[in-house]
Amino acid sequence: MHIKKEISPRQVTLDAEEFYRGGYFCCEAIMASVKKNFELDVPDEVIAMSSGMSVGAGRSGCMCGALNGGVLALGMFFGRTAQNGPKDPKVVKCMQLTNELHDFFKNTNGKKSVCCRILTREFDMGKGEHKEQCIRYTGLCAGKVAEIIVREYGLVNLDEIEGASDNVEKQSATA
């Protein structure tokens, strides 16, 4: 799979949020953003395969669709296609990275849950605050997925370069 070598996780976040606002559900928005920003030569069906995972898996309210999208995106990069048993290093690594995303999401969302029903119970589904929260969670997961992929593949994180050059400019200006 061809992968772009320089990535801005911040742009992955922004694009995922915009894809959500534009009409995709959380899971689809993450897949579309990852596909676009990493310039993946995979069919659009990777977006379609995520459609049912949105809104907690078919509107069941189970695991957050944004987290589902992140899990699917990580699987696309780190998952396996061969039946090599539970100790296959490829699946072990994929599960480790998925767990990292899960724990990050759970600890970052402030509610200590990954359940769509719990995360959205105080909101009117699909409106106002609910939609804004889901857009935020979509961006959160998309950005973390991008950071993981960048780290694991040894890609250039454009946000770190920009941050480093911004700090150098600030230091030069005060010297």
N, C-alpha and C positions, 0 to 999 in steps of 0.2 A: 504494500500500500504506500503510495506516494504521500509524504507529509511535508507541509511547509516548514521551513527551518527556523523562521523567526516569527514569534507569536506574541500578541498582546492579550494576556488574560483579561485585562480591563475591557478590551474591545469585544472579546467573546461574551463577557457579561452584558455589555451594552446591547450587542446584537440579539442575544437571547431575550432580553427584556423587550426589545423592539419587535421581535418576532411574536412574542406573546401579545403585545398590544395590537399587532397587525392581524391577529386572528388565529394563531396557533394556540394550543394548550401548552402548559408548562413543559411537558416531556418532549413534545414535538419541537418546541422553540429551542430547547437545548441541543437536540440532534441537528437541527438546521444550522444553528450557530457554530457548532463544532465542525460540521461538514464544510461550511463556508470558510471559516477562519483558518482551518488547517488545510484548506484546499484539497480535500479528500476526493480521490477518484473512485467514489462509491456511488451507487445509484440512489436516487431520491427515495427509494423504498425503505432506506434506513430511517427516514423520517416517518413514513407511513407505518412501519412496524411498531413505532412508539405510540401511535394514536390511542390505542386501547389502554395504555398505562397511565394516561392522564386522569386527573381528579381522583387519585387514589385507586387506580385500576378500574376503569369502566364506571366511574362515578360511585364506586363502592365505599370510598372514603378510607381505604386502607393506607398503605404507605404513600406519602406525598409524591405526586407525579413529577415534581422537579427532581426529587431524589431518584425516582425511577429513571428519569432521563439521564441523570448523571451515571447511574449504574450501567445503563445500556451503552452510553458513550465510552465508558471505561472498558466494557466488554469488547467493543469494536476494536479497540487498540490492544488490549492485553488478554482477551479471551482466547480460547482454544477451539480448534475444529477437529481434533483427533481424540479418540477415546483412550486416554492414557492413565486412567484411574485417578483416585483422589490425591495422590502424592505428586502428580505431574507438576513440575515447577511452574509451568505457565499458568495453570489454574490456581495454584497456591498464591502466586504473585497477584493475579487478578483479584482474588478474594481479599488479599491484604489491602490492596488499593481501594477496593470497594468499601471495606470496613473503615478505612481512613476517611473516605468521603462521608459515610454514614455518621461516624462519630463527630466529624466536623460540623455537619448539618445539625445534628442533635444538640450539640453544645453551643452552637452559634445562634440558633433561632430563638433562644430565650425561653422556650417552653419545654425543653428537654423531652421532646417527642418528635417522631417522624410520621405520625399518623395524621393523615389529611383531616379526618373527622375532628381530632383534637385541635389541630392547628387552625381550623376554620370555624369551630363551633359557635363563636360569638358573632359571626358575620352573616350577612344576607348573601347567599351564594352568587358569585359572579358579579357583584356590584361593589362600588366604592372601595371601602377599606379592604374587603376580601380580595378584590382584584389586585389592588396595590400590594397587598402582602404576598400574593402569589407571584406577582411580577418580581418582587424583591427576592423571594426564595428561588425563583427561576434563575435570576442573575447570580445569586449566591452560589448555587450548585454549578452553573456553567463556568463561572470564574475559577472555582476550586478544581473542577475537572481539568480545565486548561492548565492550571498550575501543576497539577499532578503529571499530566502528559508531558509538559515542558520539562519538568524535573527528571522524569524517568527516561525520556528520550534524549536528554542532554541538549535540548533546543535553546535558542536564544530567547530570553524573556525580555521583550521590548520595554515593558513597564519598568523593569529594574534598570535598564540602560538609561531610560528617560529620567528616572528618579535619581540615578547617580549623576547624570549630567546637570540636572536641576540643582543638586547640592553643590556641585563644583562651581556652577555659576553664582550661587548665593555666597559661597565662601570667597570667591574672587571679588565680588562686589563689596564685601565688608573688609577686605584686606587693604 
